[in-house]
Amino acid sequence: MDLKVKVISQQPPGGRCTLYSGYADALAQHFSAQAEVVYSETRGAHGEGFPSLWVNGIAVQPEDGAIVSPADITEALGAQGYPAAALAGLSEALAAPLDRMLGKK
C-alpha cells in the first residue's frame, strides 16, 4: 500500500511540530514513502492547522487529546487497512522521535 504523510507545522517548528516531523521521517523510512512538511500560520492541532500529522489524507487524532503517540499512528494505519505484518517494528521506529523530545535519548 502506498503511504502519503504530511505534517502541518509552524515556522519555526516547535515541540509537537518537530515531533510530528520525526514521526513523518520514521514513517517514510519504514514504508519507503515520502513525507512532506507544510508550513502554516493557522493553529488547529490535529486538523487543518499546526501541529498536525496526516496519513493518507486523514489527520491522526491523539487518544489523550494533546500529543499524537506511536500507538495513535499504528492504530490509525490499522484502521486504514494496513496489515499487522506491514506495521511490525513501526512502534519502535516511532518511539525514537518521542524519546528525543522527552530527552530520553
C-alpha distances in whole Angstrom, upper triangle without the diagonal:
4,6,10,13,16,20,23,26,29,31,32,30,31,30,27,26,26,24,21,21,21,18,16,17,16,13,13,14,12,9,11,10,13,15,18,21,23,27,28,32,31,31,29,27,24,24,24,27,27,26,22,19,16,12,10,14,15,18,18,21,23,25,28,28,29,26,22,22,19,20,19,16,15,16,14,11,12,13,10,9,7,10,13,12,9,12,15,17,15,18,20,19,19,23,24,24,25,28,29,29,32,33,33,32
4,7,10,13,17,20,23,27,28,29,27,29,28,25,23,24,23,19,19,19,17,14,15,15,11,10,13,12,8,9,7,10,12,14,18,20,23,25,29,28,29,26,25,22,22,22,24,24,23,20,17,14,10,9,12,14,17,17,21,23,25,28,28,28,25,22,22,19,20,19,16,15,17,15,12,14,15,11,12,10,13,15,15,11,13,16,18,16,19,21,18,18,22,23,23,24,27,28,28,30,32,32,31
4,6,10,13,16,19,23,25,26,23,25,24,21,20,20,19,16,15,16,13,11,12,12,8,8,11,10,7,8,6,8,9,12,15,17,20,22,26,25,25,23,21,18,19,19,21,21,20,16,13,10,7,6,10,11,13,14,17,19,22,25,24,24,21,18,18,16,17,16,13,13,15,12,9,13,14,11,12,10,13,15,15,11,12,15,16,14,16,18,16,15,19,20,19,21,24,24,25,27,29,29,28
4,7,10,13,16,20,22,23,21,23,22,19,17,18,17,14,13,15,13,9,12,13,9,8,12,12,10,10,7,7,7,8,11,13,17,19,22,22,22,20,19,16,16,16,18,18,17,14,11,8,6,5,7,10,12,13,16,19,22,24,23,23,20,17,18,17,18,16,13,14,16,13,11,15,15,12,14,13,16,18,19,15,15,18,19,16,18,20,17,16,20,20,19,21,24,24,24,26,28,29,28
4,7,10,13,17,18,20,17,19,19,16,14,14,14,10,10,11,9,6,9,10,8,7,11,12,10,11,8,7,5,6,9,11,14,16,20,19,19,18,16,14,14,14,15,14,14,11,7,6,5,6,8,9,10,11,14,16,19,21,20,20,17,14,15,14,16,14,11,13,15,12,11,15,16,13,16,14,18,19,19,16,15,18,18,14,16,18,15,14,17,18,16,17,21,20,20,23,25,25,25
4,7,10,13,15,17,14,16,17,14,11,13,13,9,9,11,10,7,10,12,10,10,14,15,14,14,11,9,6,5,6,7,10,12,16,15,16,15,14,12,12,11,12,11,11,8,6,5,7,8,8,9,9,10,14,16,19,21,19,18,16,14,16,16,18,16,13,16,17,14,14,18,18,16,19,18,21,22,23,19,18,21,21,17,18,20,17,15,18,19,16,18,21,20,19,22,25,26,25
4,6,10,12,13,11,13,13,10,8,9,10,6,6,10,9,7,10,13,12,12,15,16,16,17,14,11,8,6,5,6,8,10,13,13,13,12,11,10,10,10,10,8,7,6,5,6,9,11,11,11,9,10,13,14,18,19,17,16,14,12,14,15,17,15,13,16,18,15,16,19,19,18,21,20,23,24,25,21,20,23,22,18,18,20,17,15,17,17,14,15,19,18,16,20,22,23,23
4,7,10,12,10,12,13,10,7,10,11,9,9,12,12,11,14,16,15,16,19,20,20,20,17,15,11,9,6,5,6,7,10,9,10,9,9,9,9,8,6,5,6,5,7,8,12,14,12,12,10,12,14,15,19,19,17,15,14,13,16,18,20,17,16,19,20,17,18,22,22,20,24,23,26,27,28,25,23,26,25,21,22,23,21,18,20,20,17,17,21,20,18,21,23,25,25
4,6,8,6,8,10,9,5,8,10,8,8,12,13,12,14,17,17,17,20,22,22,22,19,16,13,10,7,6,5,6,8,9,9,10,10,11,11,10,8,5,5,7,9,11,15,17,16,16,13,14,16,16,20,20,18,15,14,14,17,18,21,19,17,21,22,20,21,25,25,24,27,26,29,29,30,27,25,28,26,23,22,24,21,18,20,19,16,16,20,18,16,19,21,23,23
4,6,5,7,10,10,7,9,12,11,11,15,16,15,17,20,20,21,23,25,25,26,23,20,16,13,10,8,5,5,6,8,8,11,11,13,13,12,9,6,7,10,12,15,18,21,19,19,16,17,18,19,22,22,19,16,16,16,19,21,24,22,21,24,26,23,25,28,28,27,30,29,33,33,34,31,29,31,29,26,25,26,24,21,22,22,18,18,21,19,17,20,22,24,24
3,5,8,12,12,9,10,14,14,12,15,18,17,18,21,22,21,24,26,27,26,24,20,17,14,10,9,6,7,8,11,12,14,15,17,17,15,12,10,11,13,15,18,21,23,22,22,19,21,22,22,26,25,23,20,19,19,22,24,27,25,23,27,28,26,27,31,31,30,33,32,35,35,36,33,31,33,31,28,27,28,25,23,24,23,19,20,22,20,18,21,22,25,25
4,7,10,12,9,9,13,14,12,15,17,17,18,21,22,22,24,26,27,27,24,21,18,15,12,12,9,10,10,13,13,16,16,18,19,18,14,11,12,15,16,19,22,25,24,24,21,22,23,23,26,25,23,20,19,20,22,23,27,25,24,27,29,27,28,32,32,31,34,33,36,35,36,33,31,33,31,27,27,27,24,22,23,21,18,19,21,18,16,19,20,23,23
4,7,8,5,6,9,10,9,12,14,14,15,17,19,19,21,23,24,24,22,19,16,14,10,11,9,10,11,13,12,14,13,15,17,16,13,9,9,12,13,16,19,22,21,21,18,18,19,19,23,22,20,17,15,16,18,20,23,21,20,24,25,24,25,28,29,28,31,29,32,32,33,30,28,29,27,24,23,24,21,19,19,18,14,15,17,15,13,16,17,20,20
4,6,5,6,8,10,10,12,14,15,16,18,20,21,23,24,26,26,24,22,18,17,13,14,12,12,13,14,12,14,13,15,17,17,14,10,9,12,14,17,20,24,23,22,19,18,19,18,21,19,18,14,13,14,17,19,22,20,20,23,25,24,25,28,29,29,31,30,33,32,33,30,28,29,27,24,23,23,21,18,18,17,14,14,16,13,11,13,15,18,18
4,5,5,6,9,10,11,12,14,15,17,18,20,21,23,24,25,24,22,18,18,15,16,14,15,16,16,14,15,12,14,17,18,15,11,9,12,13,17,20,23,23,21,18,17,17,15,18,17,16,12,10,12,13,16,19,18,18,21,22,22,23,26,27,27,30,28,31,30,31,28,25,27,24,21,20,20,18,15,15,14,11,10,12,11,7,10,12,15,16
4,5,5,6,8,10,10,12,14,15,16,18,20,21,22,23,22,20,16,16,13,14,13,14,15,15,12,12,9,11,14,15,12,9,6,8,10,14,16,20,19,18,14,13,13,12,15,14,13,9,7,9,11,13,16,14,14,18,19,18,20,23,23,24,26,25,28,27,28,26,23,25,22,19,18,19,17,14,14,14,10,10,13,12,9,11,14,16,17
4,5,5,6,9,10,10,12,14,15,16,18,20,21,22,20,17,14,12,9,11,10,11,12,13,11,12,10,11,13,13,11,7,5,7,9,12,15,18,18,17,14,13,14,14,17,17,15,12,10,11,13,15,18,16,15,19,20,19,20,23,24,23,26,25,28,27,28,26,23,25,23,20,19,20,18,14,15,15,11,12,15,13,11,14,16,18,18
4,6,5,6,9,10,11,12,14,15,17,18,20,20,19,17,13,13,10,12,12,14,15,16,15,16,13,14,17,17,15,11,9,11,11,14,16,20,20,19,16,16,17,16,19,19,18,15,12,12,13,14,18,17,16,19,21,20,21,24,25,25,27,25,28,27,28,25,23,24,22,18,18,18,15,13,14,12,9,10,12,10,8,12,13,16,15
4,5,5,6,9,10,11,12,14,15,16,18,19,18,17,14,14,12,14,15,16,18,18,16,16,13,13,16,17,15,12,9,10,10,13,15,19,19,18,15,13,14,13,16,16,16,13,9,9,10,11,14,14,13,16,18,17,18,21,22,22,25,23,25,24,25,22,20,21,19,15,14,15,13,10,10,10,6,6,10,8,7,10,12,14,14
4,5,5,6,9,10,10,12,14,15,16,17,16,14,11,11,9,12,13,14,16,16,15,14,11,11,13,14,13,10,8,7,6,9,11,15,15,14,12,10,12,12,15,15,15,12,9,8,9,10,13,12,11,14,16,15,15,19,19,19,22,20,23,22,23,20,18,20,18,15,14,15,13,10,11,12,8,9,12,12,10,13,16,17,17
4,5,5,6,9,10,10,12,14,15,16,14,12,9,9,7,10,11,14,17,17,16,16,14,14,15,16,14,12,10,10,8,11,12,15,16,16,14,13,16,15,19,19,19,16,13,12,13,13,16,15,13,16,18,17,17,21,22,21,23,21,24,23,24,21,19,21,19,15,16,16,13,11,13,12,9,11,14,12,11,15,16,18,17
4,5,5,6,9,10,11,12,14,15,14,13,10,11,11,14,15,18,20,21,20,19,17,16,18,19,18,15,13,12,10,13,14,17,18,18,16,15,17,16,19,19,19,17,13,12,12,11,15,15,13,15,18,17,17,20,22,21,23,21,23,22,22,19,17,18,16,13,13,13,10,8,10,8,5,8,11,9,10,13,14,15,14
4,5,5,6,9,10,10,12,14,13,12,10,11,11,15,16,18,21,21,20,19,16,14,17,18,17,15,12,11,8,11,11,14,16,15,13,11,14,13,16,17,17,15,12,9,9,8,12,11,9,11,14,13,13,16,18,18,19,17,19,19,19,16,14,15,13,10,10,11,8,6,8,9,6,8,11,11,11,14,16,16,15
4,5,5,6,9,10,11,11,10,8,6,8,9,12,14,17,20,20,19,18,16,14,16,17,16,14,12,11,8,9,9,12,13,14,13,12,15,15,18,20,19,18,14,12,12,11,14,13,10,13,15,14,13,17,18,17,19,17,19,19,19,16,14,17,15,12,13,14,11,9,12,12,10,12,15,14,14,17,19,20,19
4,5,5,6,9,10,10,9,8,7,9,10,14,16,19,22,23,22,22,19,18,20,20,20,17,15,14,11,13,12,15,17,17,16,15,18,19,21,23,23,21,17,15,15,13,16,16,13,15,18,17,16,19,21,19,21,18,20,20,20,16,15,17,15,12,13,13,10,9,12,11,9,12,15,14,14,18,19,19,17
4,5,5,6,9,10,10,10,9,12,14,17,19,22,25,25,24,23,20,19,21,22,22,19,17,16,12,14,13,15,18,18,17,15,18,18,20,21,22,20,17,14,13,10,14,14,11,12,16,15,14,17,19,18,19,16,18,17,17,14,12,13,11,8,10,10,6,6,9,9,8,11,13,13,14,17,18,17,16
4,5,5,6,8,7,9,8,11,13,16,19,22,25,25,24,22,20,17,19,20,21,19,17,15,11,11,9,12,14,15,14,13,16,17,19,21,21,20,17,14,13,10,13,13,9,10,13,13,11,14,16,15,16,13,15,15,15,11,10,12,11,8,10,11,8,8,11,12,11,13,16,16,17,19,21,20,19
4,6,5,5,4,5,6,10,12,16,19,21,25,25,25,24,22,19,21,21,21,20,18,16,13,12,11,12,15,16,16,16,19,20,23,24,24,23,20,17,16,14,17,17,13,14,17,15,13,16,19,17,17,15,17,17,16,13,13,14,13,11,13,14,11,11,14,14,13,16,18,18,19,22,23,23,21
4,6,5,7,8,9,13,15,19,22,25,28,28,28,27,24,22,24,25,25,23,21,19,16,16,14,16,19,19,20,18,22,22,24,26,27,25,22,19,18,15,18,18,15,15,18,18,15,18,20,19,19,16,17,17,16,12,12,13,12,10,13,13,9,11,14,13,13,16,18,17,19,22,22,22,20
4,6,8,10,11,15,17,21,24,26,30,30,29,27,25,22,24,25,26,24,22,20,16,16,13,15,18,19,19,17,21,21,23,25,26,25,21,18,16,13,15,16,13,12,16,15,13,15,18,16,16,13,14,13,12,9,9,10,8,7,10,11,8,10,13,13,14,16,18,18,20,22,23,22,20
4,5,9,10,14,17,20,23,26,29,29,29,27,25,22,23,24,25,24,22,20,16,15,12,13,16,17,18,17,21,21,23,26,26,26,22,19,18,15,17,17,13,13,16,15,12,14,17,14,14,11,12,13,12,8,9,11,11,9,13,14,11,12,16,16,17,19,21,21,23,25,26,25,24
4,7,10,13,17,20,23,26,30,30,30,29,27,24,25,25,26,25,23,21,18,16,14,14,18,19,20,20,23,24,27,29,29,28,25,22,21,18,20,20,17,16,19,18,15,18,20,18,18,14,16,17,15,12,13,14,14,12,16,16,13,15,18,18,18,21,23,22,24,26,27,27,25
4,7,10,14,16,20,23,26,26,27,25,24,21,22,22,23,22,21,18,15,13,11,11,14,16,17,17,21,23,25,27,27,26,23,20,20,18,20,19,15,16,19,17,14,17,19,16,17,14,17,18,17,13,14,16,16,14,17,18,15,15,19,18,18,20,23,22,23,26,27,27,25
4,7,10,13,17,20,23,24,24,23,22,20,20,20,20,19,19,17,14,12,11,11,14,16,17,17,21,22,25,27,27,25,22,20,20,18,21,20,16,17,20,18,16,19,21,18,19,17,20,21,20,16,17,19,18,16,18,19,16,16,19,19,17,20,23,22,22,25,27,27,25
4,7,10,13,16,20,20,21,20,18,17,17,17,17,16,15,13,10,10,9,11,12,14,14,15,18,20,23,24,23,22,19,17,18,17,19,18,14,16,19,17,15,19,20,18,20,18,21,22,21,18,17,20,19,16,18,19,15,14,18,17,15,18,20,20,20,23,24,25,24
4,6,10,13,17,17,18,18,17,16,16,15,15,14,13,12,10,10,11,12,12,14,14,15,18,20,24,25,23,22,19,17,19,19,21,19,16,19,21,18,18,21,22,20,22,21,24,25,25,21,21,23,22,19,20,22,18,17,20,19,17,19,22,21,20,24,25,26,25
4,6,10,13,14,15,15,15,14,14,13,12,11,11,10,9,10,12,14,13,15,14,15,18,19,23,24,22,20,18,16,18,19,21,19,17,20,22,19,19,23,23,22,24,23,26,27,27,24,23,25,24,20,21,22,19,17,20,19,16,18,21,19,18,22,23,25,24
4,7,10,11,13,13,14,14,13,11,10,9,10,10,10,11,14,15,13,15,14,16,18,20,24,24,22,20,19,18,20,21,23,21,19,22,24,21,21,25,25,23,26,25,28,29,30,26,25,28,27,23,24,25,22,20,23,22,19,20,24,22,20,24,26,28,27
4,7,9,11,12,13,14,14,11,9,8,10,11,12,13,17,18,16,17,15,17,19,21,24,24,22,20,19,18,21,23,25,23,21,24,26,23,24,27,27,26,29,28,31,32,33,29,28,31,29,26,26,27,24,22,24,23,20,21,24,22,20,23,25,27,27
4,5,8,10,11,13,12,9,7,7,9,10,13,14,18,19,17,17,15,17,19,20,24,24,21,19,18,19,22,24,26,23,22,26,26,23,25,28,28,26,30,29,33,34,35,31,30,33,31,28,28,29,27,24,26,25,22,22,26,24,21,25,27,29,29
4,7,10,12,14,13,11,8,8,10,12,16,17,21,22,20,20,17,20,20,21,25,24,21,19,19,20,24,26,28,25,24,28,29,26,28,31,30,29,33,32,36,36,38,35,33,35,34,31,30,32,29,26,28,27,24,24,27,25,22,25,27,30,30
4,6,9,12,10,8,5,6,9,11,14,16,19,21,18,18,15,17,18,19,22,22,18,17,18,19,22,25,26,23,23,27,27,24,26,29,28,27,31,31,34,35,37,34,32,35,34,30,29,31,29,26,27,28,24,24,27,26,23,25,28,30,31
4,6,9,9,8,5,5,7,9,13,15,19,21,18,17,14,16,15,16,19,18,15,13,14,16,20,22,24,21,21,25,25,22,25,28,26,26,30,30,33,34,36,33,30,33,32,28,27,29,28,24,25,26,22,21,25,24,21,23,25,28,29
4,6,5,6,4,5,7,8,11,13,17,19,16,14,11,13,12,13,16,16,12,12,13,14,18,20,21,18,18,22,22,19,22,25,23,23,27,27,30,31,33,30,28,31,30,27,26,28,26,23,24,25,22,21,24,24,21,23,26,28,29
4,5,7,6,5,5,6,9,11,15,17,15,13,9,10,9,10,13,13,9,8,9,10,14,17,18,15,15,19,19,17,19,22,21,21,25,25,28,28,30,28,25,28,27,23,22,24,23,19,21,22,19,17,21,21,18,19,23,25,26
4,7,7,7,6,4,7,8,12,14,12,10,6,7,6,8,11,12,9,9,9,8,12,15,15,12,12,16,15,13,16,18,17,17,21,21,24,25,27,24,22,25,24,21,20,22,21,18,19,21,18,17,21,21,18,20,23,25,26
4,6,8,8,6,8,9,12,14,11,9,6,8,8,11,14,15,12,12,13,12,16,18,18,15,15,18,17,15,17,20,18,18,21,22,26,26,29,26,24,27,27,23,23,25,24,21,22,24,21,20,24,24,22,24,27,28,29
4,7,9,7,10,10,13,14,11,10,8,11,12,15,18,19,16,15,16,15,19,21,22,18,17,21,20,17,19,22,21,20,23,24,28,29,31,28,26,29,29,25,25,28,26,23,25,26,23,22,26,26,23,26,29,30,31
4,6,7,10,11,15,16,14,13,10,13,13,15,18,18,15,14,14,15,18,20,22,19,18,22,22,19,21,24,23,22,26,26,29,30,32,29,27,30,29,26,25,27,25,22,24,24,21,21,24,24,21,23,26,28,29
3,5,9,11,15,17,15,14,11,12,13,14,17,17,14,12,12,13,16,18,20,17,17,21,21,19,21,24,23,23,26,26,29,29,31,28,26,29,27,24,23,25,23,20,21,21,18,18,21,20,17,20,22,25,25
4,7,10,14,17,15,14,10,11,11,12,15,15,12,10,9,10,13,16,18,15,15,18,19,17,19,22,22,21,25,24,27,27,29,26,24,26,25,21,20,22,20,17,18,19,15,15,18,17,15,17,20,22,23
4,6,10,13,11,10,7,7,9,10,14,14,12,11,10,9,12,14,16,13,12,16,16,14,16,19,18,18,21,21,24,24,26,23,21,24,23,19,19,21,19,16,18,18,15,15,19,19,16,19,22,23,24
4,7,10,10,8,6,6,8,10,14,15,13,12,10,8,11,12,13,11,9,13,14,11,12,16,16,15,18,17,21,21,23,19,17,20,20,16,16,18,16,13,15,16,14,14,18,18,16,18,21,22,23
4,6,6,5,4,6,9,12,15,17,16,15,13,11,13,13,15,12,10,13,13,10,11,14,14,12,16,15,19,20,21,18,17,20,20,16,17,19,17,15,18,19,17,17,21,21,20,22,25,25,26
4,5,5,6,7,11,13,16,19,18,18,16,12,14,13,14,11,9,11,11,8,8,11,11,9,12,12,15,17,18,15,14,17,18,14,15,18,16,14,17,19,17,18,21,22,21,23,26,26,26
4,6,8,10,13,16,19,22,21,21,19,16,17,16,17,15,12,13,14,10,9,12,12,9,11,12,15,18,19,15,15,19,20,17,18,21,19,17,21,22,21,22,25,25,25,27,30,30,30
4,7,9,13,16,19,21,19,20,19,16,18,18,18,15,13,15,15,12,12,15,13,11,14,15,19,21,22,19,19,22,23,20,21,24,22,19,23,24,22,23,26,27,25,28,30,31,31
4,6,9,13,15,18,16,17,16,13,16,16,16,12,11,13,13,9,10,13,11,10,13,14,18,20,22,19,18,21,22,19,19,22,21,18,21,23,21,21,25,25,24,26,29,29,30
4,6,10,13,15,13,13,12,10,13,14,14,11,10,13,12,9,11,14,13,12,16,16,20,21,23,20,18,22,22,18,18,21,20,17,19,21,19,18,22,23,21,23,26,27,27
4,7,9,12,11,11,10,7,9,11,11,7,7,10,9,7,9,12,11,11,15,15,18,18,21,18,16,19,19,16,15,18,17,14,16,18,16,16,19,20,19,20,24,24,25
4,6,9,7,9,8,7,9,11,11,7,8,11,10,8,12,14,12,14,17,17,20,20,23,21,18,21,21,18,16,19,19,16,17,20,18,16,20,21,19,20,23,24,25
4,5,5,6,6,4,7,10,9,6,9,11,10,10,13,15,14,16,19,19,21,20,23,21,18,21,20,17,15,18,18,14,15,18,16,14,17,19,16,17,21,21,23
4,5,8,8,7,8,11,9,7,10,12,10,11,14,15,14,17,19,19,21,20,23,22,19,21,21,18,16,19,19,16,16,19,18,15,18,21,19,18,22,22,24
4,6,7,8,9,12,11,9,13,15,14,14,18,19,18,20,23,23,25,23,26,25,22,23,23,20,17,20,21,17,17,19,18,15,17,20,17,16,20,21,23
4,7,8,10,14,13,11,14,16,15,15,18,19,18,20,23,24,26,25,28,26,23,25,25,22,19,22,22,18,18,21,19,16,19,21,18,18,22,22,25
4,7,9,13,14,11,14,17,16,16,19,21,20,22,25,25,27,26,28,27,23,25,24,21,19,21,21,17,17,19,16,14,17,18,15,15,18,20,22
4,6,10,11,9,11,14,14,14,17,19,19,20,23,22,24,23,26,24,20,22,21,18,15,17,17,13,13,15,13,10,13,14,12,12,16,17,19
4,7,8,6,7,11,11,11,13,15,16,17,19,19,21,20,22,20,17,19,18,14,12,15,14,11,11,14,12,10,13,15,13,13,17,17,19
4,5,5,7,9,10,11,13,14,15,17,19,18,19,18,20,18,15,16,15,12,9,12,12,8,8,11,10,8,11,13,12,12,16,15,17
4,5,5,6,9,10,11,12,14,15,17,15,16,15,16,15,11,12,11,8,6,8,9,5,6,10,10,8,11,13,13,14,16,15,16
4,5,5,6,8,10,10,12,14,15,14,15,13,16,15,11,12,12,10,7,10,12,9,9,13,13,12,14,17,16,16,19,18,19
4,6,5,6,9,10,10,12,15,14,16,15,17,16,13,15,15,12,10,13,14,11,12,15,14,13,16,18,17,17,21,20,21
4,5,5,6,9,10,11,13,11,14,13,15,13,10,13,13,9,9,12,12,9,11,14,13,12,16,17,17,18,21,20,21
4,5,5,6,9,10,11,9,10,9,12,10,7,10,10,7,7,11,11,9,12,15,15,14,17,19,19,20,23,21,22
4,5,5,6,9,10,10,11,10,14,13,10,12,14,11,10,14,15,13,14,18,18,17,19,22,21,22,25,24,25
4,5,5,6,9,9,12,12,15,13,11,14,15,12,12,16,16,13,16,19,18,17,21,23,22,23,26,25,26
4,5,5,7,6,9,10,12,10,8,12,13,11,12,15,15,13,16,18,18,18,21,23,23,24,27,26,26
4,5,5,5,7,7,11,9,8,11,14,12,12,16,16,15,17,20,21,20,23,25,25,26,29,28,28
4,5,7,10,11,14,13,12,15,17,15,15,19,19,18,20,23,23,22,25,27,27,28,31,30,30
4,6,9,12,14,12,12,15,18,15,16,20,19,18,21,23,23,23,26,28,27,29,31,31,31
4,6,9,11,10,11,14,17,15,17,20,20,19,22,24,24,25,27,29,29,30,33,32,32
4,7,8,6,7,11,13,12,14,17,17,16,19,21,22,22,25,27,27,28,31,29,29
4,5,5,7,9,12,12,14,17,17,17,20,22,23,24,26,28,29,30,32,30,30
4,5,5,6,10,10,12,14,15,16,18,20,22,22,24,26,27,27,30,28,27
4,5,5,9,10,12,14,15,16,18,20,22,23,24,26,28,28,30,28,27
4,6,9,8,11,13,13,14,17,19,20,21,23,24,26,27,29,27,26
4,6,5,8,10,10,11,13,16,17,18,19,22,23,24,25,24,23
4,6,8,9,10,12,13,15,17,18,19,21,23,24,25,23,22
4,6,6,7,9,10,12,14,15,16,18,20,21,22,19,19
4,5,5,6,9,10,12,13,14,16,18,19,20,19,18
4,5,5,6,9,11,11,12,15,16,16,18,16,16
4,5,5,7,10,10,10,13,15,15,16,14,13
4,5,6,8,10,10,12,14,15,16,14,13
4,5,6,7,9,11,12,13,15,14,13
4,6,5,6,9,10,10,12,10,10
4,5,5,6,9,10,10,9,8
4,5,5,6,9,10,10,9
4,5,5,6,9,9,9
4,5,5,6,5,6
4,5,5,6,5
4,5,8,9
4,6,8
4,6
4
